[in-house]
Amino acid sequence: MRSFCLIYRILRAPLALLVMLMFVGACSSTTISLNSVPEQASVKVKPLGSGAVKELGVTPLNMSAADIEKDYGGSGPLLVEFHKEGYLTKSVLITDMSIKNINLKVTLDGLSGLDDPAEMNAQIETLFEAQRLVRVRRYDEALKLVEKIKSKIPTLSSPYELEGGIYYMSRRFPEALDSYRRAVKLNPRSVEAVRMRDMLEQNLGGGSSRTPASNGGSNP
């Protein structure tokens, strides 16, 4: 009887180990791949119903579902957030962590500057300063400020319109036309930008650099 019990224990131990390994293998076989465009986005997770937000790392990121379950509890649903400076945050909801090989790839949209009131106000102040410089004919300094505004808020038409006026007064007519065309593309309702673009296209047809006929000029 004693020998039977010993054999039973010997056989029983490997069997229990096998079951445990099979269970662990099933959990760890689920992998989660998190990627973003652009890369190096911070990834945070938040279980629904809980206010706790924890950081996983930065993209590209690969880890097992078992690790996430161990650290954050449960098998879902889980809210995954992608954060990167200068880009809008994106969130993805994972409803079931048991799905094998979860692959997430998100494309982050860049902030236009219009989404941030503080940034918008700062650029408006810069635009006013550029206009002040134009009035005292400090065109090169004004253009540098305009470039800064364009880099911060590339979808804003006003800096391109002001740039066109500066080039026009500097007799750099082809460059003025390019700026006005860009301004009209961003804001087709700008009467002044449309007027200046049409006048310059009429006078510079074919890319000529001759002096356009006076048509009221531009008033930055």
C-alpha positions as CSV (number, residue, x, y, z in Angstrom):
1,M,0.0,0.0,0.0
2,R,2.8,2.3,0.9
3,S,4.6,1.6,-2.4
4,F,1.3,2.3,-4.3
5,C,0.9,5.6,-2.6
6,L,4.5,6.5,-3.4
7,I,4.1,5.6,-7.0
8,Y,0.8,7.6,-7.1
9,R,2.6,10.6,-5.6
10,I,5.4,10.3,-8.1
11,L,3.0,10.0,-11.0
12,R,0.7,12.7,-9.7
13,A,3.4,15.4,-9.3
14,P,4.4,15.5,-13.0
15,L,0.7,15.5,-14.0
16,A,0.0,18.5,-11.9
17,L,3.0,20.2,-13.3
18,L,1.9,19.5,-16.8
19,V,-1.5,21.0,-16.2
20,M,0.0,24.1,-14.7
21,L,2.4,24.5,-17.6
22,M,-0.4,24.1,-20.1
23,F,-2.4,26.8,-18.3
24,V,0.5,29.2,-18.2
25,G,1.3,28.4,-21.8
26,A,-2.3,29.2,-22.8
27,C,-2.1,32.6,-21.1
28,S,1.4,33.6,-22.2
29,S,0.7,32.5,-25.8
30,T,-1.5,35.6,-26.2
31,T,0.7,38.5,-27.2
32,I,-0.1,42.1,-27.6
33,S,1.7,44.3,-30.1
34,L,1.2,48.0,-29.8
35,N,2.5,50.3,-32.6
36,S,2.0,53.9,-33.6
37,V,2.8,56.3,-36.4
38,P,5.0,58.1,-35.5
39,E,6.7,55.8,-33.1
40,Q,7.9,56.6,-29.5
41,A,4.3,57.3,-28.3
42,S,3.7,56.7,-24.6
43,V,1.2,53.9,-24.0
44,K,-1.1,53.9,-21.0
45,V,-3.8,51.5,-19.9
46,K,-6.9,52.0,-17.8
47,P,-9.3,49.2,-16.8
48,L,-12.9,50.3,-17.4
49,G,-14.6,51.2,-14.1
50,S,-11.3,52.1,-12.4
51,G,-9.6,55.5,-12.2
52,A,-6.2,53.9,-12.1
53,V,-4.1,54.7,-15.2
54,K,-0.7,53.0,-15.6
55,E,2.0,53.4,-18.1
56,L,3.1,50.4,-20.2
57,G,6.0,51.9,-22.1
58,V,6.6,53.5,-25.5
59,T,5.9,52.2,-29.0
60,P,6.8,49.8,-30.6
61,L,5.8,47.7,-27.6
62,N,5.3,43.9,-27.4
63,M,4.2,42.0,-24.3
64,S,2.1,39.1,-23.2
65,A,-1.5,39.4,-22.1
66,A,-0.5,37.5,-18.9
67,D,1.8,40.3,-17.9
68,I,-0.9,42.9,-18.4
69,E,-3.5,40.8,-16.5
70,K,-1.0,40.2,-13.6
71,D,-0.2,43.9,-13.3
72,Y,-3.6,45.4,-14.0
73,G,-6.0,42.6,-13.1
74,G,-8.8,40.9,-15.1
75,S,-9.0,40.0,-18.8
76,G,-10.7,43.2,-20.0
77,P,-12.2,45.4,-21.0
78,L,-9.1,47.6,-21.1
79,L,-8.7,51.1,-22.5
80,V,-5.3,51.6,-24.2
81,E,-4.2,55.3,-24.8
82,F,-1.5,56.5,-27.1
83,H,0.1,59.8,-26.1
84,K,2.8,61.9,-27.9
85,E,3.7,65.5,-27.6
86,G,2.4,67.5,-30.5
87,Y,-0.3,64.9,-31.4
88,L,-3.9,64.2,-30.5
89,T,-4.3,61.3,-28.0
90,K,-5.9,58.2,-29.4
91,S,-7.7,55.5,-27.3
92,V,-8.5,51.9,-28.2
93,L,-10.8,49.6,-26.2
94,I,-9.7,46.0,-25.8
95,T,-12.8,44.0,-24.8
96,D,-11.3,40.6,-24.5
97,M,-7.6,39.9,-23.5
98,S,-7.9,36.2,-24.3
99,I,-7.9,36.9,-28.0
100,K,-4.7,35.4,-29.4
101,N,-2.2,37.8,-30.9
102,I,-3.7,41.3,-30.6
103,N,-2.1,43.7,-33.0
104,L,-2.8,47.4,-32.6
105,K,-1.4,50.1,-34.9
106,V,-2.7,53.7,-34.7
107,T,-1.9,56.7,-36.7
108,L,-1.6,59.8,-34.5
109,D,-3.0,63.1,-35.9
110,G,-0.8,66.1,-35.3
111,L,-2.1,69.1,-33.4
112,S,-2.9,72.0,-35.7
113,G,-2.3,74.6,-33.0
114,L,-6.0,75.5,-33.3
115,D,-6.7,72.7,-30.7
116,D,-4.7,74.6,-28.0
117,P,-6.2,78.0,-27.0
118,A,-3.0,79.1,-25.3
119,E,-0.9,78.2,-28.4
120,M,-3.4,80.0,-30.6
121,N,-3.3,83.2,-28.6
122,A,0.5,83.1,-28.6
123,Q,0.6,82.9,-32.4
124,I,-1.9,85.7,-32.8
125,E,0.3,87.9,-30.7
126,T,3.3,86.9,-32.9
127,L,1.2,87.8,-36.0
128,F,0.4,91.2,-34.6
129,E,4.1,91.8,-34.0
130,A,4.9,90.7,-37.5
131,Q,2.4,93.2,-38.8
132,R,4.0,95.9,-36.7
133,L,7.4,95.1,-38.2
134,V,5.9,95.4,-41.7
135,R,4.6,98.9,-41.0
136,V,8.1,100.0,-40.2
137,R,9.5,98.2,-43.3
138,R,11.5,95.6,-41.3
139,Y,10.5,92.9,-43.7
140,D,13.1,90.3,-43.0
141,E,12.3,90.3,-39.3
142,A,8.6,90.1,-40.1
143,L,9.2,87.1,-42.4
144,K,11.1,85.2,-39.7
145,L,8.1,85.6,-37.3
146,V,5.7,84.5,-40.1
147,E,7.8,81.3,-40.5
148,K,7.5,80.6,-36.8
149,I,3.7,80.9,-37.0
150,K,3.5,78.7,-40.1
151,S,5.5,76.0,-38.3
152,K,3.3,76.1,-35.3
153,I,-0.1,76.3,-37.1
154,P,0.4,75.2,-40.7
155,T,-3.3,75.2,-41.4
156,L,-3.8,78.9,-40.6
157,S,-4.1,81.0,-43.8
158,S,-3.4,84.5,-42.2
159,P,0.4,84.0,-42.0
160,Y,0.6,83.1,-45.7
161,E,-1.5,86.1,-46.6
162,L,0.8,88.4,-44.6
163,E,3.8,86.7,-46.2
164,G,2.3,87.3,-49.6
165,G,1.9,91.0,-48.7
166,I,5.5,91.3,-47.5
167,Y,6.8,89.7,-50.7
168,Y,4.7,91.9,-52.8
169,M,6.0,95.1,-51.1
170,S,9.5,93.7,-51.5
171,R,8.8,93.3,-55.2
172,R,9.4,89.5,-54.9
173,F,6.3,88.9,-57.0
174,P,6.6,85.1,-57.8
175,E,7.0,84.4,-54.1
176,A,4.1,86.6,-53.3
177,L,1.9,84.6,-55.7
178,D,3.0,81.3,-54.1
179,S,2.0,82.6,-50.7
180,Y,-1.3,83.9,-51.8
181,R,-2.1,80.7,-53.5
182,R,-1.4,78.8,-50.3
183,A,-3.5,81.3,-48.4
184,V,-6.5,80.8,-50.7
185,K,-6.1,77.0,-50.6
186,L,-6.4,77.1,-46.8
187,N,-9.1,79.7,-46.8
188,P,-11.0,80.2,-50.1
189,R,-13.3,82.7,-48.5
190,S,-10.5,85.3,-48.0
191,V,-11.5,88.0,-50.4
192,E,-8.1,89.8,-50.2
193,A,-6.1,86.7,-50.8
194,V,-8.2,85.7,-53.8
195,R,-8.0,89.2,-55.2
196,M,-4.2,89.3,-54.9
197,R,-3.7,85.8,-56.2
198,D,-5.9,86.6,-59.3
199,M,-4.1,89.9,-59.9
200,L,-0.7,88.3,-59.7
201,E,-1.6,85.3,-61.8
202,Q,-2.9,87.7,-64.5
203,N,0.3,89.8,-64.5
204,L,2.8,87.0,-63.9
205,G,1.2,84.5,-66.3
206,G,3.8,81.9,-67.3
207,G,6.0,82.7,-64.3
208,S,7.2,86.1,-65.5
209,S,8.8,88.3,-62.8
210,R,7.8,91.6,-64.4
211,T,6.2,94.2,-62.2
212,P,2.5,93.7,-61.8
213,A,0.2,96.5,-62.7
214,S,-1.1,98.4,-59.7
215,N,-4.4,97.0,-58.4
216,G,-4.7,98.7,-55.1
217,G,-1.8,96.9,-53.7
218,S,-1.8,94.8,-50.5
219,N,-2.5,96.0,-47.1
220,P,-1.0,93.6,-44.5
